[in-house]
Amino acid sequence: MWPLGDAQSTGVGALDAAAMWATAIVTVLGVVANRWRRLRRLRQIAHRVDEFIDDWLGVPGRPGVEARPGVMERLDTIERMMGVVAHEVRPNGGASLRDAIHRVDCRTASMAGDDEPPCPADHDPEPGPDEPQQEAGTA
């Protein structure tokens, strides 16, 4: 009955059968538990991949939940916002924030009575890289 012969036998048939069944049940339960742990881990990985894909592509809105934009849409929004900021920090002939600060600085320097004002009266700020350069003598 035993693979190694009578050396493992107790001599009581019912006890030997119970031991054999207990060993088989414990082995099967061990295999099932091991498979369950692996499947649970795979399910966790699949859930994380699903969340990543939702974050990358975005999620449409549903009743009671707002839509979440995806990564590419968010990057597009950031690029547009940076374009607005870049426009404001470059001189463009008077409409940018930098031009306004330059004007305030010149007025403050002239009101303070500095001997050498930092901005001559005919000073025109340099155009930004997006604006055409004017040639000398043309205005």
C-alpha positions in Angstrom: 0.0 0.0 0.0 2.8 2.5 0.8 5.4 3.3 -1.9 8.3 2.5 0.4 6.8 -0.7 1.7 5.8 -1.8 5.1 8.4 0.4 6.9 5.9 3.2 7.0 2.9 1.1 7.9 1.5 1.2 11.3 0.0 -2.2 11.0 -3.5 -0.9 11.5 -5.3 -0.6 8.1 -7.8 2.0 9.1 -5.1 4.2 10.6 -2.9 3.8 7.5 -5.9 4.8 5.3 -6.6 7.8 7.4 -3.0 8.9 7.3 -3.0 8.5 3.5 -6.2 10.5 3.1 -4.9 13.2 5.4 -1.7 13.5 3.5 -3.6 13.7 0.2 -6.0 16.3 1.5 -3.1 18.4 2.9 -1.2 18.2 -0.4 -4.3 19.2 -2.4 -5.1 22.1 0.0 -1.4 23.2 -0.3 -1.5 23.2 -4.1 -4.9 25.1 -4.0 -3.5 27.7 -1.6 -0.4 28.2 -3.7 -2.4 28.6 -6.9 -4.8 31.0 -5.0 -1.9 33.2 -3.9 -0.5 33.4 -7.4 -3.9 34.2 -8.9 -4.5 36.9 -6.3 -1.1 38.4 -7.1 -1.9 38.3 -10.8 -5.3 40.0 -10.2 -3.6 42.8 -8.2 -1.1 43.3 -11.1 -4.0 43.4 -13.6 -5.8 45.9 -11.4 -2.8 48.2 -11.3 -2.3 48.0 -15.0 -6.0 48.8 -15.5 -5.6 51.9 -13.2 -2.5 53.0 -15.2 -4.4 52.7 -18.5 -7.3 54.7 -17.1 -4.9 57.4 -15.9 -3.1 57.5 -19.3 -6.2 57.5 -21.5 -8.5 59.3 -19.2 -11.9 58.3 -17.9 -15.2 59.6 -19.3 -17.7 61.2 -16.9 -20.6 59.3 -15.4 -23.5 60.4 -13.3 -22.1 61.9 -10.1 -18.5 61.5 -11.2 -16.6 64.1 -13.3 -14.5 63.0 -16.3 -10.7 62.7 -15.8 -8.6 63.8 -18.7 -5.8 61.6 -19.9 -2.1 62.3 -19.8 -1.9 63.6 -23.4 -4.8 66.0 -22.8 -3.2 67.3 -19.6 0.1 67.8 -21.4 -1.6 69.8 -24.1 -3.3 72.0 -21.4 0.1 72.6 -19.7 1.7 73.5 -23.0 -1.0 76.0 -23.8 -0.6 77.6 -20.3 3.1 77.8 -20.8 2.6 79.6 -24.1 0.6 82.2 -22.3 3.2 82.6 -19.6 6.0 82.8 -22.1 4.1 85.6 -24.0 3.8 87.6 -20.8 7.5 87.4 -19.8 8.9 88.6 -23.2 8.8 92.2 -24.3 6.4 92.7 -27.2 6.0 96.4 -27.6 4.0 97.3 -24.5 1.3 94.6 -23.9 3.3 92.1 -21.9 3.9 92.0 -18.2 7.6 92.5 -18.7 6.9 95.7 -20.7 4.7 97.0 -17.8 7.4 96.3 -15.2 9.9 98.0 -17.4 7.7 101.1 -17.7 7.2 101.1 -13.9 11.0 100.7 -13.3 11.7 103.7 -15.7 9.1 105.9 -14.0 10.4 105.0 -10.5 14.0 105.7 -11.5 13.0 109.1 -13.0 11.0 110.0 -10.0 13.8 109.1 -7.6 16.1 111.6 -9.4 18.8 109.1 -10.2 21.7 110.8 -12.0 21.8 108.1 -14.7 18.3 106.7 -15.5 18.4 103.0 -16.5 16.0 103.6 -19.4 16.4 106.4 -21.9 13.3 108.1 -23.1 13.5 106.6 -26.6 14.3 103.1 -25.3 12.1 100.4 -26.9 12.4 97.0 -25.4 13.8 94.2 -27.5 11.2 92.1 -29.3 10.8 88.5 -28.2 12.0 85.6 -30.3 8.5 85.2 -31.8 8.3 88.7 -33.1 10.0 90.1 -36.3 13.1 92.2 -35.8 13.0 95.7 -37.1 15.9 97.0 -39.1 17.9 100.0 -38.0 16.4 103.2 -39.4 12.9 101.8 -39.9 10.1 102.5 -37.5 
